[in-house]
């Protein structure tokens, strides 16, 4: 068996596209996904699960219908299940998202920013 640490900098160097989460590890039924973001995402919720955002580089704002939270590098926030939210970043930010396997990034909202199943097959990011 090979034991190797996951290096976030190396993982982010493998892709440039934004709003397209990449699975880098799994633990039980949870997936760890890295994503580059800039600008506004779409309003959405995840009816059956919480979603964790950890800012690795840059700043992230998560808007809610009744407020917002600002996150700086090294900070995290857990969005409770069923809460409508919209992540956004003025400049590119690098984020780690932790959520159960199979969660669609846009919840029930489908559109151009909905990650397709093909993104799961990027094996280079998982080793």
Secondary structure in CASP SS format (residue, H / E / C, confidence):
PFRMAT SS
TARGET T0000
AUTHOR 0000-0000-0000
METHOD secondary structure of the structure
MODEL  1
X C 1.00
X C 1.00
X C 1.00
X C 1.00
X C 1.00
X C 1.00
X C 1.00
X H 1.00
X H 1.00
X H 1.00
X H 1.00
X H 1.00
X C 1.00
X C 1.00
X C 1.00
X C 1.00
X C 1.00
X E 1.00
X C 1.00
X C 1.00
X C 1.00
X E 1.00
X E 1.00
X E 1.00
X E 1.00
X E 1.00
X E 1.00
X C 1.00
X C 1.00
X E 1.00
X E 1.00
X E 1.00
X E 1.00
X E 1.00
X E 1.00
X E 1.00
X E 1.00
X E 1.00
X E 1.00
X E 1.00
X C 1.00
X C 1.00
X C 1.00
X E 1.00
X C 1.00
X C 1.00
X C 1.00
X C 1.00
X C 1.00
X C 1.00
X E 1.00
X E 1.00
X E 1.00
X E 1.00
X E 1.00
X E 1.00
X E 1.00
X C 1.00
X C 1.00
X E 1.00
X E 1.00
X E 1.00
X E 1.00
X E 1.00
X C 1.00
X C 1.00
X E 1.00
X E 1.00
X E 1.00
X E 1.00
X E 1.00
X C 1.00
X C 1.00
X C 1.00
X C 1.00
X E 1.00
X E 1.00
X E 1.00
X E 1.00
X C 1.00
X C 1.00
X C 1.00
X C 1.00
X C 1.00
X E 1.00
X E 1.00
X E 1.00
X E 1.00
X E 1.00
X E 1.00
X E 1.00
X E 1.00
X E 1.00
X E 1.00
X E 1.00
X E 1.00
X E 1.00
X E 1.00
X E 1.00
X E 1.00
X C 1.00
X C 1.00
X C 1.00
X C 1.00
X C 1.00
X C 1.00
X C 1.00
X C 1.00
X C 1.00
X C 1.00
X C 1.00
X C 1.00
X C 1.00
X C 1.00
X C 1.00
X C 1.00
X H 1.00
X H 1.00
X H 1.00
X H 1.00
X H 1.00
X C 1.00
X H 1.00
X H 1.00
X H 1.00
X H 1.00
X C 1.00
END
